[in-house]
Amino acid sequence: MKNPGIAIVIPYFGRWPFWMPYFLESCRANPDIGWLLYSDCGQPERCPSNVRVVTVSYQDYCQRVAGALHIDFHPDQPYKLCDIKPALGLIHAEELAGYDFWGFGDLDLLYGDLRAYFTAERLARFDLFSTHARRISGHLCLIRNTEEMRTAFMRVKHWQFRLESPEHLAFDESAFSKIFLRHKNSASWVRWLAAQCDPWLRRAEFIEAYTTPNGKIPWTDGSRDYPVEWYWQDGRISNSSLENRVYPYFHFMVWKRNWTGRTLPSVDDLANRRVIISADGIVIA
């Protein structure tokens, strides 16, 4: 079965994070997946060919969002862009033409072997893929590139008001999730019944991938005993707890807060070497 085309869209403004070289190397290790970054941060060094950086000012990008969605969109803070993630497929429909799936995500992560996780057989079964079990995963979500799925966010009641609000409302992980998981907090029999008759639930996969340790979600055994080290080597993610599990990425949302002011090793030569990531930073073995 042929691998479906995938492009991940990430608008980001201000300054590239200091771990950006590692993010880009993890993109490089997924050569048949594309990334579209819209930013005023400039062209990053050692940018792989499958990552396209489109230079645009924050004001001009907000104007593009406003024009594409026909809303008044001019938030003061770029963090508000998280709310428009479910709309990126529509906003960038022209650039995404020809791709089977588009995705949205974050920069504070390292990708593993995405094709090993999102296999062609898996992608054939559903139209939306979340790496959380009970909500949309804002750090990576894949959506089939059809008109119906590009406009699915419009099923949210008062979506225009929510996106026009200058405040960050977690539209992607909260309101958008409820299109597919309207009964996620109900009894198990209610959720089972909803799965039988709700077409939007049946077309989406919500499986916990355990990519964000030390966050709100317990580890695989239900405990808070998370791996103390994560590894990236030859384009694959593993950790000190379950090294044989396939992880689509490692999201270091919590640990990055401890890294400020630390110098990270160069990524000039990662061939056959292991990147070790912990709460203390990144080292290369």
Buried (B, 14 or more C-beta within 10 A) or exposed (E): EEEBBBBBBBBBBEEBBBBBBBBBBBBBBBEEBBBBBBBBBEEBEEBBEBBBBEEBEBEEBBBBBBEBBEBEBBBEEBEBBBBBBBBBBBBBBEBBEEBBBBBBBBBBBBBBBBBBBBBEEEBEEBBBBBBBBEBBBBBBBBBBBEEEBBBBBEEBEEBBEBBBBEEEBBBBBBBBBBBBBBBBEEEEEEBEEBEEEBEBBEBBBBEBBBBBBBEEBBBEEEEEEBBEBBBBBEBBBBBEBBEEEBBBBBBBBBBBEEBEEEEBBEBEEBEEBEBBBBBEBBEBE
